[in-house]
Amino acid sequence: MEVLAKFHVIVHKIGRIIIPAGTRKFYGIERGDFVEVKILKYESDKRPKEGTFMARVGEQGSIFIPKPLREVMGIKPGDVIEVLLLSHYKPQK
């Protein structure tokens, strides 16, 4: 699986994370596009927890980690996670 970009983000309320502006500009990612991402949560001396999901890009490059995934991975606001951008798609018109 090829990774387009890798970055670290802080998780905001209700699982909102932001795709960095430079990454969005480089790949032409706009509001309404879909992205496939893999997230990793590192904890000391443990194997990282990971999950993959698709999301629609919102204002300022925001996407939301699904609640069931946040619960399984133990992600809460203020956590720093690693994000791997796997692909992005323009919606069909």
N, C-alpha and C positions, 0 to 999 in steps of 0.2 A: 504494500500500500504506500503510495507516494504522498508525502506531506508537502502542501503548498507553503505553509507558514507555521511558525511555532512562536508562541508568546505567553506571557504570564499576566493574569488579571486578578483583580480583587472582585469577589462576589458581592453584589449589592442586594438590596431587598428583593424578595421573591425570586432569587436566582438570576437576576439580571447581570449580564457581563457585556463588555464593550469590545468589539473588534477594533484594534487600533486604526486610526485614520490613514496612516501610511500603508498598511496592509490593504485596507479597502480601496484606496486610490490605485495601488499597484495592480490589483486584480479586477478593478472596475466593479466592485461590489457596491450596490446601491440599495436604498430602502425598498423593500418588497422582494428582493432576491432571496433565494434559499441557500443555506450553507450546511454542509455536513462537517461536524466537528467531533473530535475525540478529546475528552477532558481527563486529566490525571490529578489526583489529590495525593500529595506526598505526606506521610507521617513518619516521624523519626523511627529508624531501625525496622521499618516494615515495608513490604512490597506496596507500591502505589495502587490505590483504587482507581479504576478507569471505567469510562462509559462513552458510548458514541450515540449521537442523535442528530436529527435534522431540525433546523429552525429557520423561521422567516426573519430577515433582518429588519429591524425597526429604526426609529429615529436615532441619529448619531451612531449608527452601527451596533445598536443593542440587540442582543438575543437573550432568550430565557432558557435556563436549564430546567427541563421538566421536573416537576415536584417529586414523582416517584424515584427518579434518578438521584436527586438531591438527598432524599431520605435514605436510600440504600448506601450512598457514598458518605453520608454524614456531613454534607456541605451546608454551611451556614453563612450568613452575611459577615463580611470581614475576612473570610478565608481567601488565601491566595492559591490559585490553581493554574496548572499548565494547560494550554489549549493548543491543539493541533488542528489546523484548517486542512481538511481533506479534499473538499471540492466545493464548488458553488455553481448555482444554476439560476438563469433568468427565468421568470415565470412565463408560461405560454400565454400568448395574447389572442 
